[in-house]
Amino acid sequence: MHRSGLTELEVVLAVAHRQSFRAAARELGMSATAVSNAVAGLESRLNVRLFHRSTRSVALTPAGERYVERIAPALAEIQRASEEIATVPDTPTGTLRINAPRESVSLLYEPLIEEYLRRYPQMRLDINSESRLVDIVAEGYDAGIRLAESVPQDMIAVPLTADIRMLIVATPDYFAEHGTPQAPDDLQKYQSVGMRMSHGGIYHWELERHQQKISVNVTPRIVLNEMRAIHRAALSGIGLAFISDWFVNEDITAGRLVSVLDEWCPSFGGLRLYYPGRRHVPPGLKAFIDLAQELRPSPLRKK
């Protein structure tokens, strides 16, 4: 694809700032190959090498440092002029593509997704739910949704939910018959519901108290890979389940489930919407971000 000289200057500044072709590509919404070709093309026309490259690092040459020092203020002024003249924001139209983990979409549908579709009738949402963590830029997504701890460091993240907790729960009848665990070591004595991870292994229950971390390798009677199925198994009285509080808070309040060892179940970051650090966020994505921030003061309703 032919790109203008101005875009090549933006590419050079992004690579210089990030010290990485791949990170610059994510920031600009381009492929790493396109970024590399843009730099190579400019170097060829200038007949000078702007970057030292190795398999591990990217750094400006002395000529590159002088070049970036001269073009950065001019490019910033051009961008400010463009932003000032674009006084009327684009009306969100088109398709917003989002990659999200399984089951998060139903949790976020009301009110976030439902309200977005109502408020922006010219927008379409294409949401792909899967467990694996994908490169959203390489696979053509505008944004992704993941737990805070799984968001790539070079992405901009926007909170969608409050912090969450994984809780150890079972029915009152199950605890009445089998007793209540008093310490993490006791968990091995109980039947449990296991969770199959996307890589194929069974999730080890991760507990923590006073900075002491314990990984419990339970032997489950049944293994499932969806939280809603784990929730139903816990309600059926099969045994202990380690499950997000999003799914069981109402059951605990109603007495259908009881949580144990709560002191070993700390909170951690909830769901985040994340996207590349582009200078110009597409109107449809910006509208989604603004709506998420607008709705966040009120906890997203659980289904």
C-alpha positions, 0 to 999 in steps of 0.5 A, spaced: 500 500 500 502 506 498 503 511 504 504 518 504 511 522 506 507 524 512 505 517 514 513 515 514 515 521 518 509 518 523 512 511 523 519 514 524 517 518 530 513 512 533 519 507 532 524 512 535 519 513 541 517 505 542 524 503 540 521 497 537 518 496 530 512 491 533 510 496 538 510 502 533 506 498 528 501 497 534 501 504 536 499 506 529 494 500 527 499 498 521 503 491 520 510 490 523 512 489 515 508 496 513 512 499 518 519 496 516 518 498 509 516 505 511 522 506 514 526 503 509 523 507 504 525 513 507 532 511 508 533 509 501 530 516 499 534 520 504 540 515 503 542 515 510 541 510 515 536 512 521 536 506 525 541 501 528 537 494 528 538 488 531 534 482 533 533 484 540 533 492 539 532 498 535 536 505 536 537 511 532 543 512 529 546 519 530 543 521 523 537 519 526 537 523 532 538 529 528 533 528 523 528 526 529 529 532 533 528 536 527 521 533 524 518 532 531 516 539 532 514 540 525 510 534 525 506 536 532 504 542 529 501 539 523 497 534 527 495 540 532 492 544 525 489 538 523 485 537 530 483 544 530 480 544 523 476 538 525 471 541 529 465 536 527 466 529 530 465 524 525 458 520 527 460 513 529 458 508 523 461 502 520 463 495 524 466 495 531 470 488 532 472 486 539 475 480 541 473 478 548 473 472 553 468 467 553 462 469 557 464 476 558 459 478 553 453 476 556 455 479 563 457 486 559 450 485 554 446 489 559 447 495 559 453 496 556 452 493 549 445 494 549 445 501 550 451 502 545 447 499 539 441 503 542 445 510 542 449 508 535 444 505 530 449 506 525 454 502 528 454 494 528 458 490 533 462 484 531 464 480 537 468 474 537 468 470 544 474 465 545 479 463 551 485 464 547 489 471 548 490 473 541 494 479 538 488 484 536 492 488 531 495 482 527 488 479 527 484 485 525 480 487 531 479 494 533 479 492 541 479 486 546 476 485 552 480 481 558 482 481 565 486 486 567 492 482 569 492 479 561 492 486 558 498 487 554 503 492 557 503 496 550 496 497 550 491 502 553 486 499 558 479 502 560 476 499 566 469 495 564 467 492 571 470 493 578 475 488 581 473 481 582 474 475 587 474 468 585 470 464 591 470 457 594 463 455 594 458 449 595 451 448 597 449 448 605 447 441 604 454 439 602 457 442 607 452 440 612 454 433 610 461 433 609 464 439 614 467 445 612 474 446 610 478 450 615 485 451 611 487 450 604 490 444 605 483 441 607 481 442 600 484 436 598 479 432 602 473 434 598 469 433 591 470 439 587 468 442 580 475 443 576 476 448 570 479 446 564 484 452 561 485 454 554 491 450 554 488 444 556 490 443 563 486 444 569 486 450 573 490 450 580 486 454 585 490 460 587 489 462 594 493 468 597 493 471 604 498 476 608 502 475 601 502 468 602 500 465 596 498 457 595 496 453 589 492 448 590 491 442 585 484 439 587 482 432 584 475 434 581 470 429 580 468 433 574 472 438 569 468 444 565 471 449 561 465 454 562 464 458 568 456 458 567 457 450 567 461 450 573 456 455 577 450 450 575 455 444 578 456 447 584 448 449 585 447 441 584 451 439 590 457 436 586 462 439 591 466 445 592 467 450 586 472 456 585 468 461 581 468 468 580 463 472 585 460 475 578 456 468 578 455 467 585 454 473 589 446 473 588 446 465 590 450 467 597 445 472 599 440 468 597 443 462 601 443 457 595 451 457 596 456 458 602 463 461 601 469 458 605 476 461 606 474 468 604 480 470 607 484 466 602 480 469 596 483 476 595 480 481 589 484 482 583 483 487 577 476 486 573 475 486 565 478 491 561 477 494 554 484 495 551 486 497 544 492 500 541 495 507 543 493 510 536 493 518 536 486 517 532 481 512 535 476 510 530 469 514 532 466 507 533 471 505 538 471 512 542 464 512 542 464 505 546 470 507 550 466 513 552 460 509 554 463 504 558 466 510 562 459 513 563 456 507 565 462 504 570 460 508 576 454 504 577 456 496 577 454 492 570 448 488 572 450 481 572 445 476 568 
